[in-house]
Structures are given as C-alpha cells and as structure tokens.
Amino acid sequence: MQGLVEPETAGNPMSEQKWARSSLRHLAQRLKDAGHPASPPTVGRLLRKLGYSLRVNAKKREASTAHPDREPQFEIIASQRQIFQAAGWPIISVDTKKKELIGNFKNAGRAWGQEAETVNVHDFPHDALMRAVPYGIYDVSNNRGSVYVGTSADTPEFAVTALARWWEDEGRQRFPSTTQLLILADAGGSNGARTRSIKLHLQEQLSDRYGLSVTVCHYPTGCSKWNPIEHRLFSQISLNWAGKPLRSLDIMLNSIRGTTTQTGLTVQAAMVDGTFEKGQKVSDDQMQQLNIEHQSVCRQWNYTIRPRLAVD
C-alpha cells in the first residue's frame, strides 16, 4: 500500500498532515489490478494507519484552473521515478524552505519547558541578525535529508551551489558508480522550470564538473505540495523546532540536524557562504551551448542536461 500511494502523496510542509491524489475507489481498483483486492473503506483504514487524512477546505486548492498537462506530468514523474529506482540511480526532491529571521523572534508552535520563552513583540526584519535561506535536498531512496543554509538571496545559482555541495558531500559517496541523477522540483522559485539561469548552472556545476546526466522533472504549477520534500523533510523540521526561537544560526542548524522520525529519517545541515546576486541574465548564445534535451511531452517541465565533451 505504501509503495502504491507514495508517488502521489502531498503534504503540508509545516505539519504532519498528508493526503493522496487518487480517490479511495481508484486506489482500491489499482490494488485489485495488482492482485490485492480491497474495498474502498479498507483502503481508507490503511491510509489512516499510514498517517494520511481526509482533505479539509483550508489551503488545499491548487489552482483556479487545472493545467491541461497536469495529469500527464504526474504520469511522467511516476515513470521516471520507477526507472531510476529500478536502476538504483539517485532521486532527489529539492526546494527552498520558508526563509527564517534569525533573532529573538516567536517561532510558531509549542515546546515543553518550565516557562514560556520571552521574545520580541514584533517581528521587524531590521531587528534580525540576518535572514536565513534553507535549501533542502531529500534523498528519496535513502530517506536522508540535507539542508544548506545561506544568508544571501534565494537564486538559481544558490540552489545549484547547494546541489553541487550535496553531490560532493554525500551523493557521489552514496552512489559511486552512477552517471544519472533525477531531480524533482517545483515549477517556480529558484528551481523554476522557465528559468534559464538554473539550466546554465546545472550544466556547469553538476553535469560538466561531475560527468552527470541530470534529469529534471517539475511538478505542475500550483502543485508544490506533491513534491516529496514538503511532507518528508520540511514538515518534520518545522515540528522539531516548533516553539523554539531561532536566536542564532547554530540553533537553527542544530535543530535541523536533530530532526528524526520513526521511519528512519536523518538530516544533516551546513552553511553555504557567499553572496548570490539576483537578476542574472543568460543570453541566447549561452543557452545554445547547453547540452540539453527536452521531452516531447510536457517539455516545459522536463529536460535532461548531459555533460559537454568540451567545457568553455
């Protein structure tokens, strides 16, 4: 049951609530087709045991009009995940978690203690020591999270710098013989599907440098909650530091590193130094030099970047 529902699971990055895309009737039919007949009520009970819940009318509507390629894109993502899992190739889910003001500010949630923490009445940015930008990478196959925290802007260059750090620190040790990498990302933000800059940095910092063929699949617009990192990593971090003021970067990093779950999640955290400028432009000529291939279906959300024989 877990294997059937996991690829189409969505969740709240700030809590443990998660839900499945398919109805109970459709899930029951798919179980039957796989040789495991079960009624819809039985499927519902199994989902509750796995931590799923019924949807409620609160911040769950994905878009006013569904994109016509929404369902085909989910099918492509599921297909790519199956291919990579069968081959033992790495699959990572990535995103930038909510930016956090570092200082004596209230952090939502409750924590055990003899008395309440005393924090500032107002969360004015000018009272903060800095604003932290946590970029998360979730290793789907190994249930392992990595968070790289910067203090500059959330840009494509920052995102790929974090990805390159992850590959250097963990990825190539965990997958020593692979030349393939699958990245699951949202359609917008620093990982945006239409952003030229991230493609250029993926080519230079990951594909060319490490000889990797990098396949990127973006979730459709408005479907960020289906990205596994939201409910497998970010929600657990939010629960772990709930009610604890993030007064310093060390407190933030230690809270991230202390995040674990009963299913075996472990998390590492590190700083990313440097300043990342917004608004970097990539010319048509630079784009033409990329070794990039778009899929024929849902091409706006799927592409593979392969190493260039010669790097400029």
Beta strands, then each sheet from edge to edge (+ up, - down):
strand 1: 9-11
strand 2: 18-20
strand 3: 91-96
strand 4: 100-102
strand 5: 130-139
strand 6: 144-150
strand 7: 180-185
strand 8: 213-218
strand 9: 266-271
strand 10: 292-294
strand 11: 302-305
sheet 1: 1+ 2-
sheet 2: 4+ 5- 3+ 7+ 8+ 11- 10+
sheet 3: 4+ 5- 6+ 9+
end
